[in-house]
Amino acid sequence: MPRAPHALETVLQQLQTDLSDPQHHFMVCTTYFESESGPVMLGTLHLHQSTVWNLQIGAEGFTCEVLLQPGSQQPRSSVRVSYANVWQVMRGNNPNFNAGKRAGLLYENNHALSTFARQGLAE
């Protein structure tokens, strides 16, 4: 029997399609993600057609290349994010997101955030 896709997998597939429009900006809020420089706790990724490359969506998470410090001369950084560590995905029409505005909310998993707050990073 084929597995049902994770809810976030479906959201990311639509996000990947929507990145073709330069008006679409996405914010992925995580409890943790892995980068070439080491782990990033409570990391936020801004995904836009000018800030993300090679987005690969898998069954348990996604990988991509991003600018971790936009505006600097830093090269792209590879990141790996597990779906279990994503607590929110928002969409907007510019890079400035209002966390209180729920209109652009595409995905939310407050359980991931509360678990991280209680237990920290799972071993």
C-alpha positions as CSV (number, residue, x, y, z in Angstrom):
1,M,0.0,0.0,0.0
2,P,1.5,3.4,-1.0
3,R,2.2,5.8,1.9
4,A,0.1,8.9,2.4
5,P,2.3,12.0,1.9
6,H,3.1,14.1,4.9
7,A,0.9,17.2,5.0
8,L,4.0,19.4,4.7
9,E,5.2,17.5,1.6
10,T,2.1,18.6,-0.2
11,V,2.5,22.2,0.9
12,L,6.1,22.2,-0.2
13,Q,5.2,20.8,-3.6
14,Q,2.8,23.7,-4.1
15,L,5.3,26.1,-2.8
16,Q,7.9,24.9,-5.3
17,T,5.4,25.5,-8.1
18,D,4.6,29.0,-6.7
19,L,8.2,30.0,-6.6
20,S,8.0,30.7,-10.3
21,D,6.1,33.9,-9.5
22,P,8.5,36.6,-8.1
23,Q,5.6,38.0,-6.0
24,H,5.5,34.9,-3.8
25,H,7.6,34.8,-0.7
26,F,7.6,32.0,1.9
27,M,8.7,31.8,5.4
28,V,9.5,28.3,6.9
29,C,9.8,28.4,10.7
30,T,11.7,25.5,12.3
31,T,12.8,24.3,15.7
32,Y,16.0,23.1,14.1
33,F,17.7,22.6,10.8
34,E,21.1,21.4,9.7
35,S,23.4,23.6,7.7
36,E,27.0,23.2,6.4
37,S,28.1,25.4,9.3
38,G,26.3,23.3,11.9
39,P,22.9,23.1,13.5
40,V,20.6,26.1,13.5
41,M,18.2,26.2,16.4
42,L,14.8,28.0,16.0
43,G,15.8,28.9,12.4
44,T,13.7,30.7,9.9
45,L,14.1,30.2,6.1
46,H,13.0,32.8,3.6
47,L,12.2,31.0,0.4
48,H,11.8,33.2,-2.8
49,Q,12.9,32.5,-6.3
50,S,16.0,34.7,-5.6
51,T,16.9,33.0,-2.3
52,V,16.5,29.3,-2.8
53,W,18.0,26.8,-5.2
54,N,17.8,23.0,-5.7
55,L,14.8,22.5,-3.5
56,Q,14.4,18.7,-3.1
57,I,11.3,17.4,-1.4
58,G,11.4,14.0,0.2
59,A,9.2,11.8,2.3
60,E,10.6,12.9,5.7
61,G,12.0,16.4,4.9
62,F,13.6,18.7,2.3
63,T,16.9,20.0,1.3
64,C,17.9,23.1,-0.6
65,E,20.5,25.8,-1.0
66,V,19.7,29.2,0.6
67,L,21.3,32.5,1.5
68,L,21.5,32.2,5.3
69,Q,22.7,35.9,5.5
70,P,21.1,37.8,2.6
71,G,22.9,40.8,1.5
72,S,26.4,39.5,2.4
73,Q,28.9,38.0,0.1
74,Q,28.3,34.6,1.6
75,P,27.8,31.8,-0.9
76,R,24.8,29.6,-0.9
77,S,24.5,27.2,2.0
78,S,23.0,23.7,1.9
79,V,20.4,23.0,4.5
80,R,18.5,19.9,5.5
81,V,15.1,20.2,7.3
82,S,13.1,17.4,8.8
83,Y,9.3,17.8,8.6
84,A,9.1,17.0,12.3
85,N,11.0,20.2,13.0
86,V,8.8,22.6,11.0
87,W,6.2,24.4,13.0
88,Q,4.9,26.9,10.5
89,V,4.9,27.9,6.8
90,M,3.6,31.2,5.7
91,R,3.2,32.9,2.3
92,G,3.3,36.6,1.6
93,N,3.7,39.0,-1.3
94,N,6.9,40.5,0.2
95,P,9.8,39.4,2.4
96,N,8.3,41.1,5.5
97,F,6.0,38.7,7.4
98,N,3.6,39.6,10.2
99,A,3.4,36.6,12.5
100,G,0.1,37.8,13.9
101,K,-1.5,37.8,10.4
102,R,-3.0,34.4,9.7
103,A,-4.1,35.0,6.1
104,G,-0.9,33.6,4.6
105,L,-0.7,30.6,6.9
106,L,-0.1,27.4,4.8
107,Y,0.9,25.0,7.6
108,E,1.1,25.0,11.3
109,N,2.2,22.4,13.8
110,N,2.3,24.0,17.3
111,H,3.0,20.5,18.8
112,A,6.5,20.6,17.2
113,L,7.2,24.0,18.8
114,S,5.8,23.1,22.2
115,T,7.7,19.8,22.3
116,F,10.9,21.6,21.5
117,A,10.2,24.2,24.2
118,R,9.6,21.4,26.8
119,Q,12.3,18.9,25.7
120,G,14.8,20.7,23.5
121,L,16.3,18.9,20.6
122,A,15.4,15.2,20.4
123,E,18.4,12.9,20.6
